[in-house]
């Protein structure tokens, strides 16, 4: 379960941002996680309270936006959702594709006061 280590690094990044910008408290944190990322949103939500305990983020809400896994078929140039089509282009049945999105992990937004 590597999510806790990632969350701790996210907390450190947010705390650095807060210090540089004279932020006293973080109300919410929005993460964007790709469908094919190694981060499991359910675990991130579960581990979040422990990761932020005793920090400027304690008591804040974690919001997660799931980013779709999209691929570009190299045979017919169609963009399609990789997960729902099981990696097979729905237009031409090719497996020859380029990953466009789905492995991302971003801090999208920090709501402060």
N, CA, C and O of each residue as an XYZ file, in Angstrom:
452
protein
N       0.839     -1.174      0.000
C       0.000      0.000      0.000
C       0.893      1.249      0.000
O       1.182      1.818      1.053
N       1.315      1.657     -1.176
C       2.201      2.803     -1.326
C       1.458      4.143     -1.272
O       2.087      5.201     -1.284
N       0.148      4.100     -1.214
C      -0.648      5.330     -1.182
C      -0.287      6.212      0.011
O      -0.294      7.437     -0.114
N       0.024      5.624      1.154
C       0.345      6.438      2.335
C       1.605      7.263      2.097
O       1.662      8.434      2.474
N       2.614      6.660      1.472
C       3.843      7.394      1.166
C       3.590      8.539      0.204
O       4.148      9.625      0.360
N       2.758      8.297     -0.781
C       2.409      9.346     -1.748
C       1.629     10.456     -1.050
O       1.884     11.637     -1.282
N       0.692     10.083     -0.208
C      -0.086     11.090      0.531
C       0.814     11.949      1.418
O       0.619     13.160      1.511
N       1.780     11.338      2.056
C       2.700     12.094      2.920
C       3.481     13.105      2.089
O       3.696     14.233      2.532
N       3.906     12.714      0.891
C       4.610     13.649      0.005
C       3.679     14.765     -0.473
O       4.106     15.913     -0.593
N       2.435     14.447     -0.742
C       1.446     15.463     -1.122
C       1.271     16.456      0.024
O       1.249     17.666     -0.201
N       1.149     15.955      1.241
C       0.999     16.817      2.415
C       2.204     17.749      2.537
O       2.036     18.940      2.800
N       3.399     17.230      2.352
C       4.602     18.067      2.421
C       4.569     19.168      1.365
O       4.926     20.312      1.644
N       4.141     18.821      0.158
C       4.049     19.810     -0.927
C       3.035     20.896     -0.588
O       3.290     22.082     -0.796
N       1.895     20.486     -0.070
C       0.845     21.450      0.286
C       1.311     22.332      1.443
O       1.046     23.534      1.449
N       1.993     21.754      2.404
C       2.501     22.544      3.534
C       3.539     23.573      3.069
O       3.563     24.698      3.569
N       4.395     23.189      2.113
C       5.361     24.138      1.543
C       4.625     25.301      0.865
O       4.955     26.471      1.060
N       3.626     24.940      0.070
C       2.818     25.961     -0.598
C       2.177     26.888      0.434
O       2.210     28.110      0.286
N       1.602     26.304      1.467
C       0.914     27.088      2.505
C       1.881     28.048      3.193
O       1.550     29.212      3.422
N       3.062     27.563      3.518
C       4.054     28.407      4.191
C       4.477     29.565      3.293
O       4.583     30.701      3.754
N       4.720     29.284      2.015
C       5.148     30.313      1.063
C       4.066     31.361      0.818
O       4.371     32.486      0.421
N       2.811     31.001      1.053
C       1.688     31.891      0.757
C       0.916     32.340      1.996
O      -0.208     32.831      1.893
N       1.520     32.168      3.154
C       0.914     32.593      4.428
C      -0.494     32.045      4.621
O      -1.390     32.764      5.063
N      -0.686     30.783      4.293
C      -1.972     30.118      4.471
C      -2.006     29.516      5.874
O      -1.065     28.848      6.301
N      -3.098     29.763      6.576
C      -3.231     29.251      7.936
C      -3.908     27.897      8.005
O      -3.604     27.088      8.881
N      -4.830     27.650      7.077
C      -5.613     26.412      7.131
C      -6.038     26.011      5.731
O      -6.393     26.856      4.909
N      -5.999     24.712      5.471
C      -6.479     24.178      4.200
C      -7.846     23.555      4.450
O      -8.011     22.726      5.345
N      -8.820     23.967      3.648
C     -10.184     23.467      3.803
C     -10.414     22.188      2.992
O     -11.058     21.249      3.460
N      -9.876     22.171      1.770
C     -10.027     20.970      0.950
C      -8.861     20.848     -0.026
O      -8.187     21.823     -0.358
N      -8.654     19.630     -0.465
C      -7.591     19.303     -1.403
C      -8.206     18.463     -2.512
O      -8.897     17.479     -2.247
N      -7.949     18.860     -3.762
C      -8.482     18.124     -4.899
C      -7.314     17.458     -5.628
O      -6.379     18.121     -6.074
N      -7.393     16.136     -5.735
C      -6.403     15.374     -6.489
C      -7.048     14.833     -7.750
O      -8.214     14.440     -7.741
N      -6.290     14.814     -8.834
C      -6.730     14.168    -10.056
C      -5.892     12.900    -10.217
O      -4.662     12.936    -10.193
N      -6.599     11.778    -10.382
C      -5.932     10.483    -10.476
C      -6.412      9.776    -11.731
O      -7.615      9.614    -11.935
N      -5.482      9.357    -12.569
C      -5.824      8.631    -13.784
C      -6.311      7.232    -13.476
O      -5.878      6.612    -12.505
N      -7.218      6.737    -14.308
C      -7.777      5.391    -14.130
C      -6.707      4.306    -14.126
O      -6.880      3.273    -13.480
N      -5.621      4.523    -14.828
C      -4.556      3.526    -14.912
C      -3.403      3.821    -13.966
O      -2.374      3.146    -14.005
N      -3.571      4.819    -13.124
C      -2.550      5.160    -12.142
C      -2.432      4.030    -11.132
O      -3.364      3.248    -10.941
N      -1.289      3.956    -10.497
C      -1.115      2.933     -9.457
C      -1.764      3.352     -8.135
O      -1.765      2.582     -7.174
N      -2.320      4.577     -8.082
C      -2.994      5.051     -6.885
C      -4.449      4.585     -6.893
O      -5.145      4.729     -7.897
N      -4.895      4.037     -5.796
C      -6.276      3.566     -5.682
C      -7.058      4.596     -4.867
O      -6.824      4.758     -3.670
N      -8.001      5.299     -5.535
C      -8.729      6.372     -4.854
C      -9.363      5.969     -3.525
O      -9.338      6.748     -2.571
N      -9.921      4.785     -3.449
C     -10.558      4.320     -2.213
C      -9.544      4.285     -1.060
O      -9.865      4.680      0.061
N      -8.336      3.818     -1.334
C      -7.294      3.773     -0.300
C      -6.828      5.183      0.058
O      -6.548      5.475      1.221
N      -6.750      6.047     -0.939
C      -6.324      7.426     -0.685
C      -7.306      8.090      0.290
O      -6.894      8.762      1.235
N      -8.594      7.897      0.051
C      -9.629      8.474      0.922
C      -9.535      7.915      2.342
O      -9.644      8.651      3.323
N      -9.330      6.602      2.431
C      -9.259      5.945      3.740
C      -8.037      6.398      4.538
O      -8.129      6.611      5.747
N      -6.905      6.544      3.874
C      -5.657      6.887      4.547
C      -5.475      8.387      4.799
O      -4.635      8.791      5.604
N      -6.254      9.190      4.119
C      -6.084     10.645      4.192
C      -6.128     11.207      5.618
O      -5.232     11.970      5.980
N      -7.116     10.871      6.435
C      -7.149     11.453      7.788
C      -5.871     11.199      8.591
O      -5.413     12.083      9.315
N      -5.304     10.024      8.472
C      -4.065      9.717      9.190
C      -2.868     10.465      8.629
O      -1.979     10.873      9.377
N      -2.843     10.646      7.314
C      -1.721     11.328      6.664
C      -1.686     12.818      6.984
O      -0.615     13.425      6.989
N      -2.851     13.413      7.253
C      -2.913     14.861      7.506
C      -2.966     15.212      8.994
O      -2.942     16.389      9.355
N      -3.037     14.212      9.843
C      -3.131     14.452     11.284
C      -1.944     15.287     11.770
O      -0.787     14.978     11.483
N      -2.253     16.337     12.502
C      -1.211     17.200     13.061
C      -0.607     18.175     12.049
O       0.411     18.808     12.333
N      -1.220     18.301     10.881
C      -0.713     19.221      9.855
C      -1.738     20.313      9.587
O      -2.833     20.307     10.149
N      -1.374     21.237      8.733
C      -2.274     22.320      8.335
C      -3.494     21.794      7.577
O      -4.480     22.512      7.409
N      -3.428     20.548      7.124
C      -4.538     19.930      6.395
C      -5.493     19.154      7.294
O      -6.527     18.674      6.828
N      -5.159     19.027      8.571
C      -6.022     18.264      9.475
C      -7.435     18.834      9.454
O      -7.631     20.040      9.603
N      -8.408     17.964      9.269
C      -9.801     18.372      9.200
C     -10.254     18.764      7.803
O     -11.433     19.051      7.591
N      -9.335     18.781      6.852
C      -9.714     19.150      5.483
C     -10.357     17.971      4.767
O     -10.252     16.821      5.192
N     -11.022     18.295      3.673
C     -11.700     17.275      2.876
C     -10.841     16.921      1.663
O     -10.303     17.805      0.997
N     -10.718     15.645      1.386
C     -10.030     15.185      0.184
C     -11.071     14.907     -0.888
O     -12.010     14.138     -0.683
N     -10.885     15.548     -2.035
C     -11.756     15.313     -3.181
C     -10.894     14.686     -4.280
O      -9.772     15.124     -4.531
N     -11.432     13.671     -4.918
C     -10.690     12.987     -5.978
C     -11.488     13.034     -7.275
O     -12.670     12.693     -7.318
N     -10.809     13.462     -8.318
C     -11.385     13.440     -9.661
C     -10.668     12.343    -10.445
O      -9.442     12.347    -10.555
N     -11.431     11.422    -10.978
C     -10.863     10.324    -11.750
C     -10.739     10.753    -13.209
O     -11.713     11.179    -13.829
N      -9.534     10.635    -13.744
C      -9.286     11.002    -15.139
C      -9.365      9.748    -16.004
O      -8.789      8.718    -15.654
N     -10.072      9.825    -17.126
C     -10.275      8.642    -17.967
C      -9.000      8.171    -18.656
O      -8.104      8.959    -18.961
N      -8.948      6.866    -18.889
C      -7.845      6.257    -19.638
C      -8.238      6.249    -21.108
O      -9.080      5.460    -21.536
N      -7.618      7.132    -21.868
C      -7.933      7.229    -23.293
C      -6.725      6.837    -24.128
O      -5.579      7.107    -23.768
N      -7.009      6.203    -25.234
C      -5.965      5.807    -26.154
C      -6.284      6.255    -27.561
O      -7.442      6.491    -27.905
N      -5.240      6.370    -28.377
C      -5.386      6.719    -29.781
C      -5.023      5.489    -30.603
O      -3.900      4.991    -30.522
N      -5.959      5.008    -31.380
C      -5.698      3.846    -32.234
C      -4.710      4.271    -33.324
O      -4.954      5.232    -34.054
N      -3.610      3.555    -33.423
C      -2.594      3.882    -34.423
C      -2.978      3.381    -35.816
O      -2.323      3.721    -36.802
N      -4.023      2.584    -35.897
C      -4.452      2.069    -37.194
C      -5.553      2.914    -37.828
O      -5.546      3.127    -39.040
N      -6.508      3.405    -37.015
C      -7.614      4.188    -37.595
C      -7.707      5.611    -37.047
O      -8.595      6.368    -37.440
N      -6.791      5.982    -36.138
C      -6.718      7.336    -35.564
C      -7.944      7.751    -34.752
O      -8.224      8.945    -34.642
N      -8.668      6.813    -34.191
C      -9.807      7.125    -33.320
C      -9.332      7.139    -31.870
O      -8.493      6.333    -31.471
N      -9.878      8.058    -31.099
C      -9.614      8.111    -29.662
C     -10.723      7.334    -28.977
O     -11.897      7.489    -29.312
N     -10.348      6.491    -28.010
C     -11.352      5.678    -27.327
C     -10.958      5.442    -25.873
O      -9.801      5.611    -25.488
N     -11.949      5.047    -25.077
C     -11.757      4.754    -23.658
C     -11.186      3.344    -23.530
O     -11.841      2.365    -23.886
N      -9.986      3.254    -23.028
C      -9.256      1.984    -22.971
C      -9.904      0.968    -22.037
O      -9.995     -0.213    -22.373
N     -10.351      1.416    -20.876
C     -10.884      0.492    -19.877
C     -12.181     -0.166    -20.354
O     -12.318     -1.388    -20.297
N     -13.121      0.642    -20.822
C     -14.409      0.063    -21.227
C     -14.296     -0.804    -22.479
O     -15.104     -1.710    -22.686
N     -13.296     -0.527    -23.309
C     -13.138     -1.333    -24.530
C     -12.067     -2.407    -24.372
O     -11.705     -3.087    -25.332
N     -11.562     -2.549    -23.135
C     -10.558     -3.569    -22.808
C      -9.316     -3.484    -23.697
O      -8.712     -4.503    -24.034
N      -8.942     -2.257    -24.073
C      -7.729     -2.031    -24.852
C      -7.861     -2.331    -26.332
O      -6.868     -2.316    -27.060
N      -9.074     -2.602    -26.783
C      -9.303     -2.910    -28.200
C     -10.108     -1.771    -28.815
O     -11.158     -1.395    -28.293
N      -9.622     -1.230    -29.909
C     -10.305     -0.129    -30.571
C     -11.711     -0.554    -30.986
O     -11.869     -1.546    -31.699
N     -12.725      0.178    -30.552
C     -14.095     -0.183    -30.911
C     -14.422      0.083    -32.392
O     -15.424     -0.412    -32.909
N     -13.582      0.854    -33.057
C     -13.832      1.162    -34.467
C     -13.256      0.123    -35.422
O     -13.887     -0.243    -36.414
N     -12.036     -0.352    -35.106
C     -11.385     -1.265    -36.058
C     -10.862     -2.554    -35.424
O     -10.271     -3.386    -36.113
N     -11.074     -2.726    -34.119
C     -10.662     -3.918    -33.363
C      -9.156     -4.086    -33.219
O      -8.685     -5.178    -32.898
N      -8.399     -3.030    -33.450
C      -6.946     -3.081    -33.310
C      -6.545     -2.944    -31.838
O      -7.251     -2.322    -31.045
N      -5.415     -3.529    -31.495
C      -4.829     -3.355    -30.161
C      -3.636     -2.404    -30.228
O      -2.979     -2.154    -29.217
N      -3.362     -1.881    -31.406
C      -2.224     -1.004    -31.653
C      -2.618      0.428    -31.290
O      -3.218      1.136    -32.098
N      -2.277      0.848    -30.073
C      -2.705      2.164    -29.625
C      -1.608      2.879    -28.861
O      -0.639      2.287    -28.387
N      -1.814      4.192    -28.766
C      -0.929      5.058    -27.996
C      -1.733      5.582    -26.811
O      -2.839      6.093    -26.985
N      -1.184      5.456    -25.621
C      -1.858      5.950    -24.415
C      -1.829      7.475    -24.404
O      -0.760      8.081    -24.476
N      -2.990      8.086    -24.315
C      -3.099      9.544    -24.268
C      -3.262     10.058    -22.850
O      -2.719     11.106    -22.500
N      -4.002      9.331    -22.037
C      -4.246      9.763    -20.663
C      -4.661      8.560    -19.824
O      -5.075      7.521    -20.337
N      -4.531      8.748    -18.501
C      -4.981      7.709    -17.587
C      -3.974      7.338    -16.517
O      -4.316      6.605    -15.589
N      -2.726      7.826    -16.615
C      -1.717      7.503    -15.610
C      -1.359      8.720    -14.751
O      -0.411      8.679    -13.966
N      -2.121      9.792    -14.908
C      -1.805     11.038    -14.226
C      -2.039     10.962    -12.713
O      -2.815     10.149    -12.211
N      -1.330     11.847    -12.019
C      -1.560     12.069    -10.598
C      -1.172     13.519    -10.326
O       0.009     13.865    -10.330
N      -2.170     14.361    -10.089
C      -1.938     15.795     -9.911
C      -2.612     16.325     -8.649
O      -3.652     15.828     -8.216
N      -1.990     17.339     -8.080
C      -2.677     18.173     -7.102
C      -3.345     19.236     -7.943
O      -2.669     20.094     -8.510
N      -4.658     19.195     -8.032
C      -5.384     20.134     -8.885
C      -5.705     21.437     -8.164
O      -5.580     22.520     -8.735
N      -6.117     21.324     -6.912
C      -6.619     22.507     -6.227
C      -6.417     22.382     -4.731
O      -6.573     21.308     -4.149
N      -6.065     23.506     -4.122
C      -5.934     23.606     -2.668
C      -6.834     24.761     -2.242
O      -6.560     25.918     -2.559
N      -7.898     24.445     -1.531
C      -8.816     25.488     -1.064
C      -8.377     25.905      0.334
O      -8.354     25.101      1.266
N      -8.034     27.171      0.454
C      -7.472     27.688      1.714
C      -8.293     28.833      2.265
O      -9.128     29.429      1.584
N      -8.019     29.115      3.529
C      -8.553     30.335      4.143
C      -7.633     30.808      5.217
O      -7.902     31.823      5.858
